[in-house]
């Protein structure tokens, strides 16, 4: 009976580790994205607005576009610097 409980304990530990390994990264990514969006909205003075899906603008004013454009410009700049370092 004692060996059965020991085996069951190890089986549960392995299953729990597998679950964390499978879904832990995506969960942490979602949590970090949530806090980044919350920080950006708080810095813009619109912390009272509800958070919608990524890339959406609940007011429809197009206020989210400059942030996306800035991200794309930064990404393009980083890519150009990396390419210049290689060649």
TIVOGU-248279 format. One record per residue: x negated, y, z negated of N, C-alpha, C, CB in turn; residue in three letters. Coordinates in steps of 0.1 Angstrom, whole numbers, plus 5000, padded with zeros to 4 digits. Each point is the difference from the previous one (the first is absolute). Glycine has a CB too. Example, Ala and Ser with C-alpha at 12.3 -4.5 7.8 and 13.67 -1.06 7.14 Angstrom:
residues 2
486849434922500950125000499150125000501949884988ALA 498550235019499150115000500850114992498849945022SER 
***
This chain:
residues 87
499249885000500850125000499150135000501849874988UNK 497150125005499250124999499350025013499649964976UNK 500049945031499450015013500950065011498649814994UNK 502750155004501050065010500250154998501249784999UNK 498850264988500150154998498850075005501549954980UNK 497349995018498850065005500050025015498849904980UNK 501649995027500150005014501050115005499449755001UNK 501850254993501050105003499550144998501849844994UNK 497550194996499450134997499050045011500249964975UNK 499049955030499050035010500750025014498349874987UNK 502850055015500750025013500650145000500549755001UNK 500150294988500650134999499050115002501849914985UNK 497050075009498950105001499650025015499249944976UNK 500649945031499650005014501150075008498649794997UNK 502750185001501050065008500150154998501349784998UNK 498650264989500050144997498850085007501149944978UNK 497750005022498950065006500250015015498549914982UNK 502149995024500350005014501050115004499549755001UNK 501550264990501050115003499450134999501849854990UNK 497450185000499350134998499150025012500149984975UNK 499249925029499150025012500750035013498549844989UNK 502750105012500850025013500650135000500449765001UNK 500250294988500850125000499450114993502049865002UNK 496950124991499450114992499550125008499449834984UNK 500050145027499550115008501150095006498049855006UNK 503050095000501150085005500750074990500249845018UNK 500050104970500750084989499150124996501149784992UNK 497650205006499250114996499950115011498749844986UNK 501450125026500050105011501350084999498649855015UNK 502550094983501350074999500050094988501249815011UNK 498250154978500050084988499150125002500349804986UNK 498550185020499150115003500750105010498049854996UNK 502650105014500750095010501150094993499549835018UNK 501250104973501150074992499450124992501349794999UNK 497650194994499450104992499350115009499649834982UNK 499950135030499450105009501150095005498249855006UNK 502950104998501250085005500550094989500649825016UNK 499550124972500550084989499050124997501149794990UNK 497650185011499150114997500050115011498549834988UNK 501750135024500150095011501250094999498849845015UNK 502350104982501350074998499950094988501349825011UNK 498150144979499950084988499150125003500349804985UNK 498650185022499150115004500850105009498049854998UNK 502950105010500850095009501150074993499449855019UNK 500950114969501050064992501449945003498750215000UNK 501349675005501349945003500149874993500150115022UNK 499549884965500049884993501449954996497850064991UNK 503250035010501449964996500749935011500150194985UNK 499349815028500649935011499849854999499750205014UNK 501349724989499849865000499049955011502449974991UNK 496949935006499149945009500749915010498150024983UNK 501650015030500649915010499049915006501750185005UNK 498649755006499049915006498950095006501849835005UNK 497150104997498850075005500250065013498649844988UNK 501050295014500250075012501350065002498449845009UNK 502550154982501350065002500150134993501149785001UNK 499750315004500250134994501550024996498050105014UNK 502349894973501450004996500750135004499449854981UNK 499950265019500650135003500150025015499150104979UNK 500149835029500150015014499350135005502149875000UNK 497150194992499450135004498749985007501150104981UNK 498449785020498749985006498850034991501150055022UNK 499149964966499050034990498949894999501650154988UNK 498849735015499149884999499050005012501849884987UNK 498550185024499149995011498650064998502050025013UNK 497850094980498650044998499249914992500850235001UNK 499849704990499249904992499649895009501350064979UNK 499649895029499649895009499050045010502349914998UNK 497850215008499050065009498650014994501950125012UNK 498149934975498850014993499349864998500950214988UNK 499949695009499549874998499449955013501649954982UNK 499150075029499549955013498750085004502349945007UNK 497650194990498850075003498949964992501450195006UNK 498849784981498949954992499549865004501050134981UNK 500049795023499649875005499250005013502149914989UNK 498350185020499350025012498650054998502150045012UNK 497850064978498750054997499049904994501150224996UNK 499549704995499249894994499549905010501350034979UNK 499649945031499749915010498850055009502449915000UNK 497750225003499050065009498750014992501750145011UNK 498349884976498750014993499449855000500850204985UNK 500049705013499549874999499449965014501849944982UNK 498950105028499549975014498750075003502449975008UNK 497550154987498750085002498949944992501350215003UNK 498949734986499049944992499549875006501050104980UNK 499949835027499649875006499150035013502249894991UNK 498250205017499450015012499350135002501649865009UNK 
***
